[in-house]
Amino acid sequence: MNRTEIEEKVKDFLIEDFEIDEDKIRPEARLKEDLEIDSLDFVDIIVIVDKCFGFRLKAEEMAGVDTLAQFCDYIENKVN
């Protein structure tokens, strides 16, 4: 799966499942501050990522992930 496909899937589930305005979804957007994703949302994201990308997110690996670009980097490293 290439980077564009990953970014598209992430964008789709952020819009569909979390009702985030498409204008807010930018690579530099901070997950918590800009996209307002809280700890309960991360539980849902774990399930969605498992379904979409075939692996489970690990909280300890996500510790340094602050922006949407870093989140997509993390997914890209896991799936490739």
C-alpha positions, -999 to 999 in steps of 0.1 A, spaced: 0 0 0 15 34 -10 15 66 10 -14 82 -10 -36 52 -4 -28 53 34 -35 90 36 -68 86 17 -80 58 40 -71 78 71 -88 109 57 -119 89 49 -123 74 84 -116 107 101 -144 123 81 -168 94 82 -163 80 117 -152 111 136 -170 138 116 -139 159 113 -142 187 88 -121 179 57 -105 214 58 -89 205 92 -73 173 78 -38 185 69 -4 167 74 7 192 100 -26 189 120 -21 178 155 -43 149 164 -54 161 199 -53 198 196 -64 204 160 -85 174 152 -98 171 188 -92 133 190 -94 122 226 -85 90 244 -119 75 237 -115 82 200 -81 64 200 -99 32 212 -121 35 180 -90 43 159 -73 11 171 -103 -9 158 -105 10 125 -67 7 118 -69 -30 125 -98 -34 100 -83 -11 73 -46 -19 76 -44 -53 93 -25 -45 124 -31 -33 160 -18 0 171 3 -1 202 0 28 227 37 28 235 46 31 198 21 59 194 37 80 222 56 103 199 30 106 173 15 141 174 6 151 139 -14 135 111 17 131 90 35 112 118 4 90 122 5 82 85 43 76 87 36 51 116 10 33 95 32 33 64 61 17 84 38 -10 97 22 -20 65 53 -19 43 
